[in-house]
Amino acid sequence: MLIPELPAYLSSLGGAEYKGLIISLFTITAMVSRPFSGKMADKVGRIPVMVIGTSVCFISSLLYPVVSSVAGFLLLRLVHGFSTGFTPTGLTAYLSDIIPAQKRGEAMGLLGTAGTVGMAAGPAIGGAVANNLGLNFMFYTSSGFAIVSILILTGIKETLQQRNPFTHDVLKIHKRDLFEPRVLVTCIVMVLTAYAYGAVYTVIPDFGEFVGIRNKGVLFTFLTVASLSVRLIAGKASDYYGRRNVLIFSTGLAVVAMVLLGFGSTPRDLMIAVTLYGLAQGITSPTLFAWATDLSDEKHKGRGISSLYIFMEMGIGMGAFASGWIYGNRPENFFITFIICAVLAGLAFLYLVTLRKPTPAPQPAPVTNPSESVGSELDQL
């Protein structure tokens, strides 16, 4: 809801030159908080981690109308990032607890589909609310959705079997808590492909306006609807054909999309390019999270998932900051901005192609107890 309107909102505060920080600041705190959320998810529980994230979202959205300076806005974006640093980590770990390993890709696709429904509706709703009722009401509406999320969580049963009470020791992060080496392959692919995501969400509003698209949410809707349409299929495909094979296809598609976007000069060009990118992103995301869950240790799934999220936010943050700087409010720089995205996605493609030991998708097995199935599949991997 907020992202398409935030560049203009920041400009109205006098901070047009800081557009690249809108997403990058958000992702910095999201990334920094991942080791904490991962450790808490493995020690305290999945539900508390999700509640923390949604509560931050609720409070932050309420505070946007109060902010009246560029510095205050940027500080609030920094704080708001904690919402993304916590909720998805607990959510993904919770899902991996209740789904058999041989259906993990399909489940991640379903989770991504649910998120993409929000991403598809959000820009359109946010734009409509802002245009008809004002930006403040848009922020309050966002806060209202966060309240609904909190209420839903109150009716969900915790899945972590061995829970520890919350103590200050949970907040002590050791070196081993920062990264799960078993998911390194997925992290490399993630950081290279997530760069484009940060660039698209930072520059596309201005690019769309430059070619004559008045509603800034339209291109985001094309992107997210395309992503939505393919996630379930992509998840099932990765279960059947293997994570690596599916990712080779999706990263190649991302390269094509970014090249077309770089050469784009009409509304039609941009709509086609962002649709292709939406397909690529919709295939890549659930496949990477399913693969990371495959590779994670059963007792440290939160750590494995948080590691992948750290690299995702690293890629998004670098993409947002670098693209904002490269673009520099100069339309002639749209081309180089997105060609760089294409090059990085191409590196991910080459990395996957040259992997010496591909990891197969989990093979179906009789399931009597989902948690037992997950453990046995991870032992095999």
Phi, psi and omega per residue, in radians:
M1 nan -0.710 -2.966
L2 -1.494 -0.685 -2.925
I3 -0.958 -0.832 -3.107
P4 -1.081 -0.468 -3.082
E5 -1.624 -0.291 -3.035
L6 -1.180 -0.652 3.105
P7 -1.003 -0.814 3.126
A8 -1.167 -0.637 3.129
Y9 -1.117 -0.749 3.106
L10 -1.138 -0.678 3.102
S11 -1.085 -0.658 3.136
S12 -1.158 -0.400 3.084
L13 -1.505 -0.100 -3.134
G14 1.686 0.310 -3.086
G15 -2.070 0.707 -3.094
A16 -1.005 -0.593 -3.087
E17 -1.307 -0.095 -3.111
Y18 -1.838 0.322 -3.089
K19 -1.015 -0.606 -3.130
G20 -1.130 -0.296 -3.130
L21 -1.517 -0.205 -3.096
I22 -0.999 -0.806 -3.134
I23 -1.601 -0.674 -3.044
S24 -1.140 -0.689 3.090
L25 -1.123 -0.733 3.111
F26 -1.002 -0.781 -3.086
T27 -1.318 -0.409 3.107
I28 -1.077 -0.894 -3.131
T29 -1.235 -0.562 3.059
A30 -1.061 -0.741 -3.120
M31 -1.210 -0.774 -3.125
V32 -1.102 -0.606 -3.078
S33 -1.406 -0.203 -3.085
R34 -1.012 -0.828 3.130
P35 -1.008 -0.633 3.112
F36 -1.186 -0.804 -3.125
S37 -1.172 -0.637 3.109
G38 -1.141 -0.766 3.129
K39 -1.161 -0.721 3.116
M40 -1.129 -0.664 3.130
A41 -1.110 -0.614 -3.141
D42 -1.438 -0.391 -3.067
K43 -1.856 -0.870 -3.015
V44 -1.624 -0.662 -3.141
G45 2.492 2.767 -3.134
R46 -1.290 -0.739 -3.052
I47 -1.095 -0.845 3.129
P48 -0.996 -0.636 3.132
V49 -1.125 -0.732 3.119
M50 -1.157 -0.684 -3.130
V51 -1.114 -0.702 3.111
I52 -1.044 -0.818 -3.112
G53 -1.092 -0.798 -3.117
T54 -1.207 -0.537 3.104
S55 -1.174 -0.708 3.088
V56 -1.101 -0.695 3.110
C57 -1.070 -0.767 3.139
F58 -1.060 -0.861 -3.082
I59 -1.189 -0.755 -3.102
S60 -1.076 -0.777 -3.130
S61 -1.078 -0.601 3.108
L62 -1.187 -0.475 -3.025
L63 -1.523 -0.339 -3.121
Y64 -0.945 -0.782 -3.138
P65 -1.117 -0.365 -3.117
V66 -1.389 -0.467 -3.069
V67 -1.243 2.353 -3.114
S68 -2.281 0.111 -3.142
S69 -2.309 2.782 3.111
V70 -1.100 -0.767 -3.127
A71 -1.087 -0.737 3.115
G72 -1.129 -0.696 3.105
F73 -1.088 -0.822 -3.118
L74 -1.138 -0.642 3.081
L75 -1.121 -0.707 3.133
L76 -1.161 -0.655 3.074
R77 -1.083 -0.639 3.125
L78 -1.108 -0.782 -3.139
V79 -1.196 -0.705 -3.093
H80 -1.030 -0.470 -3.120
G81 -1.079 -0.397 3.116
F82 -1.089 -0.459 3.132
S83 -1.089 -0.794 3.122
T84 -1.307 -0.423 3.109
G85 -1.223 -0.398 -3.068
F86 -1.901 -0.958 -2.977
T87 -0.983 -0.919 -3.102
P88 -1.093 -0.557 3.121
T89 -1.101 -0.883 3.116
G90 -1.128 -0.649 -3.107
L91 -1.148 -0.812 -3.122
T92 -1.174 -0.706 3.092
A93 -1.117 -0.712 3.116
Y94 -1.055 -0.779 -3.130
L95 -1.108 -0.720 -3.127
S96 -1.154 -0.400 3.110
D97 -1.251 -0.574 -2.966
I98 -1.829 -0.020 -3.078
I99 -1.995 2.303 3.047
P100 -1.039 2.568 -3.034
A101 -1.042 -0.622 -3.084
Q102 -1.274 -0.116 3.082
K103 -2.069 0.312 -3.046
R104 -1.144 -0.733 3.128
G105 -1.086 -0.767 3.102
E106 -1.059 -0.722 -3.125
A107 -1.157 -0.729 3.097
M108 -1.139 -0.598 3.068
G109 -1.128 -0.681 3.111
L110 -1.172 -0.733 3.085
L111 -1.069 -0.766 3.110
G112 -1.129 -0.620 3.103
T113 -1.096 -0.761 3.114
A114 -1.055 -0.776 3.111
G115 -1.137 -0.661 -3.109
T116 -1.238 -0.499 3.031
V117 -1.013 -0.785 3.088
G118 -1.137 -0.713 3.135
M119 -1.181 -0.542 3.124
A120 -1.316 -0.734 -3.108
A121 -1.386 -0.552 -3.043
G122 -0.961 -0.974 -3.125
P123 -1.036 -0.711 3.140
A124 -1.153 -0.781 3.126
I125 -1.149 -0.790 -3.140
G126 -1.043 -0.772 3.125
G127 -1.110 -0.739 -3.135
A128 -1.142 -0.773 -3.141
V129 -1.133 -0.774 -3.123
A130 -1.112 -0.716 -3.103
N131 -1.236 -0.570 -3.048
N132 -1.738 -0.545 -3.062
L133 -2.115 -0.150 3.110
G134 1.799 2.781 -3.098
L135 -1.120 -0.665 -3.114
N136 -1.049 -0.743 3.139
F137 -1.156 -0.561 3.066
M138 -1.088 -0.736 3.121
F139 -1.133 -0.717 3.125
Y140 -1.143 -0.633 3.104
T141 -1.128 -0.716 3.086
S142 -1.051 -0.749 3.120
S143 -1.102 -0.624 3.111
G144 -1.109 -0.694 3.093
F145 -1.112 -0.621 3.113
A146 -1.135 -0.650 3.093
I147 -1.078 -0.739 3.120
V148 -1.055 -0.719 3.123
S149 -1.058 -0.752 3.129
I150 -1.090 -0.750 3.139
L151 -1.096 -0.673 3.103
I152 -1.091 -0.733 -3.102
L153 -1.122 -0.469 -3.140
T154 -1.173 -0.303 -3.126
G155 -1.801 0.219 -3.088
I156 -1.866 2.425 -3.134
K157 -1.495 2.365 3.111
E158 -1.129 2.462 -3.100
T159 -1.867 -0.258 3.118
L160 -1.215 2.132 -3.021
Q161 -1.290 -0.820 -3.100
Q162 -1.877 1.656 -3.084
R163 -1.710 2.485 3.054
N164 -1.914 2.575 3.074
P165 -1.161 2.662 3.134
F166 -1.261 2.164 3.066
T167 -2.364 3.012 -3.135
H168 -1.145 -0.363 3.120
D169 -1.113 -0.501 3.124
V170 -1.110 -0.504 -3.119
L171 -1.498 -0.073 3.071
K172 -1.497 1.926 -3.079
I173 -1.690 2.119 3.075
H174 -1.683 2.967 -3.101
K175 -1.002 -0.675 -3.112
R176 -1.190 -0.346 -3.136
D177 -1.407 -0.239 -3.035
L178 -1.373 -0.548 -3.042
F179 -2.708 2.474 3.073
E180 -1.804 1.854 -3.055
P181 -1.019 -0.448 -3.066
R182 -1.165 -0.301 -3.099
V183 -1.883 0.359 -3.075
L184 -0.997 -0.758 -3.111
V185 -0.991 -0.834 -3.121
T186 -1.155 -0.588 -3.131
C187 -1.166 -0.692 3.120
I188 -1.098 -0.822 3.130
V189 -1.112 -0.693 -3.108
M190 -1.091 -0.854 -3.060
V191 -1.133 -0.611 -3.133
L192 -1.254 -0.602 -3.116
T193 -1.535 -0.489 -3.115
A194 -1.264 -0.346 3.093
Y195 -0.958 -0.757 -3.122
A196 -1.114 -0.607 -3.141
Y197 -1.075 -0.812 3.109
G198 -1.106 -0.677 3.135
A199 -1.169 -0.772 -3.117
V200 -1.077 -0.825 -3.076
Y201 -1.253 -0.334 3.108
T202 -1.538 -0.720 -2.955
V203 -1.749 -0.496 -3.050
I204 -0.990 -0.687 3.114
P205 -0.977 -0.761 3.125
D206 -1.254 -0.671 3.133
F207 -1.095 -0.773 3.120
G208 -1.074 -0.763 3.112
E209 -1.111 -0.647 -3.129
F210 -1.100 -0.670 -3.123
V211 -1.566 0.020 3.021
G212 1.836 0.315 3.099
I213 -1.663 1.955 -3.024
R214 -1.338 -0.760 -3.135
N215 -1.412 1.921 -3.062
K216 -1.167 -0.342 -3.112
G217 -1.425 -0.227 -3.046
V218 -1.083 -0.839 -3.107
L219 -1.123 -0.662 3.087
F220 -1.139 -0.594 3.112
T221 -1.178 -0.749 3.064
F222 -1.015 -0.787 -3.108
L223 -1.090 -0.857 -3.033
T224 -1.325 -0.546 3.068
V225 -1.154 -0.706 3.079
A226 -1.078 -0.754 3.100
S227 -1.091 -0.724 3.138
L228 -1.078 -0.705 -3.019
S229 -1.170 -0.346 -2.990
V230 -1.996 -0.173 -2.993
R231 -1.097 -0.784 -3.131
L232 -1.115 -0.745 3.121
I233 -1.111 -0.761 -3.124
A234 -1.099 -0.729 3.127
G235 -1.074 -0.797 3.111
K236 -1.133 -0.682 -3.137
A237 -1.097 -0.686 3.137
S238 -1.210 -0.516 3.045
D239 -1.156 -0.593 -3.024
Y240 -1.622 -0.842 -3.037
Y241 -1.632 -0.244 -3.116
G242 1.844 2.539 -3.079
R243 -1.111 -0.785 -3.057
R244 -1.096 -0.786 -3.111
N245 -1.081 -0.706 3.125
V246 -1.182 -0.672 -3.136
L247 -1.210 -0.562 3.067
I248 -1.035 -0.770 3.123
F249 -1.137 -0.797 -3.039
S250 -1.213 -0.665 3.115
T251 -1.208 -0.608 3.042
G252 -1.103 -0.713 3.106
L253 -1.138 -0.637 3.100
A254 -1.102 -0.664 3.092
V255 -1.046 -0.847 3.135
V256 -1.031 -0.781 -3.110
A257 -1.080 -0.761 -3.112
M258 -1.213 -0.614 3.072
V259 -1.128 -0.801 3.114
L260 -1.083 -0.658 3.130
L261 -1.168 -0.693 3.116
G262 -1.083 -0.632 -3.131
F263 -1.555 -0.052 -3.059
G264 -1.135 2.511 3.139
S265 -2.516 -0.020 -3.136
T266 -2.320 2.817 3.061
P267 -0.959 -0.683 3.137
R268 -1.099 -0.748 3.129
D269 -1.009 -0.814 -3.103
L270 -1.170 -0.674 3.140
M271 -1.130 -0.715 3.113
I272 -1.146 -0.788 -3.078
A273 -1.136 -0.796 -3.113
V274 -1.237 -0.471 3.061
T275 -1.164 -0.783 3.103
L276 -1.111 -0.690 3.110
Y277 -1.154 -0.656 3.087
G278 -1.052 -0.711 3.084
L279 -1.093 -0.789 -3.129
A280 -1.096 -0.788 -3.129
Q281 -1.172 -0.649 3.131
G282 -1.172 -0.463 3.082
I283 -1.456 -0.735 -3.032
T284 -1.169 -0.818 -2.993
S285 -1.062 -0.986 -3.114
P286 -1.136 -0.532 -3.136
T287 -1.182 -0.752 3.125
L288 -1.135 -0.715 -3.128
F289 -1.232 -0.619 3.052
A290 -1.135 -0.725 -3.130
W291 -1.140 -0.754 3.127
A292 -1.098 -0.672 3.105
T293 -1.193 -0.639 3.049
D294 -0.974 -0.764 -2.993
L295 -1.474 -0.319 -3.055
S296 -1.268 2.599 3.010
D297 -1.171 2.463 -3.081
E298 -0.986 -0.638 -3.100
K299 -1.448 -0.155 -3.070
H300 -2.296 0.709 3.121
K301 -1.123 -0.641 3.099
G302 -1.044 -0.721 3.122
R303 -1.141 -0.766 3.132
G304 -1.090 -0.767 -3.140
I305 -1.174 -0.744 -3.140
S306 -1.130 -0.584 3.096
S307 -1.076 -0.775 3.129
L308 -1.140 -0.707 3.103
Y309 -1.116 -0.631 3.105
I310 -1.029 -0.801 -3.125
F311 -1.240 -0.545 3.059
M312 -1.101 -0.836 -3.122
E313 -1.220 -0.540 3.056
M314 -1.081 -0.807 3.126
G315 -1.132 -0.799 -3.140
I316 -1.099 -0.776 -3.129
G317 -1.093 -0.787 3.112
M318 -1.131 -0.702 3.129
G319 -1.112 -0.730 -3.137
A320 -1.174 -0.830 -3.094
F321 -1.191 -0.855 -3.091
A322 -1.144 -0.732 -3.125
S323 -1.177 -0.657 3.077
G324 -1.097 -0.673 3.117
W325 -1.256 -0.757 -3.137
I326 -1.148 -0.764 3.121
Y327 -1.131 -0.850 3.041
G328 0.952 0.538 -3.120
N329 1.060 0.448 3.106
R330 -2.053 1.939 -3.069
P331 -0.972 -0.502 -3.132
E332 -1.161 -0.206 -3.119
N333 -1.668 0.025 3.098
F334 -1.009 -0.716 -3.079
F335 -1.037 -0.981 -3.087
I336 -1.126 -0.563 3.134
T337 -1.009 -0.803 -3.057
F338 -1.559 -0.354 3.031
I339 -1.187 -0.623 3.058
I340 -1.071 -0.702 3.072
C341 -1.044 -0.725 -3.139
A342 -1.118 -0.683 -3.138
V343 -1.126 -0.771 -3.130
L344 -1.177 -0.699 3.059
A345 -1.112 -0.601 3.087
G346 -1.134 -0.631 3.080
L347 -1.121 -0.687 3.079
A348 -1.089 -0.734 3.103
F349 -1.030 -0.840 -3.126
L350 -1.142 -0.658 3.117
Y351 -1.069 -0.768 3.139
L352 -1.170 -0.695 -3.129
V353 -1.120 -0.620 -3.044
T354 -1.650 0.061 3.073
L355 -1.018 2.286 -3.060
R356 -1.392 -0.476 -3.094
K357 -2.289 1.495 3.124
P358 -1.061 2.525 3.104
T359 -1.701 2.069 -3.120
P360 -1.247 2.820 3.044
A361 -1.232 2.659 3.087
P362 -1.015 2.396 3.141
Q363 -1.560 2.463 3.139
P364 -1.013 2.509 3.108
A365 -2.566 2.707 3.104
P366 -0.993 2.371 -3.092
V367 -2.048 2.079 3.053
T368 -1.885 -0.573 3.103
N369 -2.457 2.092 -3.064
P370 -0.956 -0.712 -3.103
S371 -1.174 -0.631 3.099
E372 -1.166 -0.662 -3.135
S373 -1.092 -0.781 3.136
V374 -1.029 -0.789 -3.126
G375 -1.100 -0.760 -3.103
S376 -1.181 -0.673 3.141
E377 -1.149 -0.693 3.134
L378 -1.176 -0.632 3.081
D379 -1.042 -0.740 3.137
Q380 -1.118 -0.733 3.134
L381 -1.135 nan nan
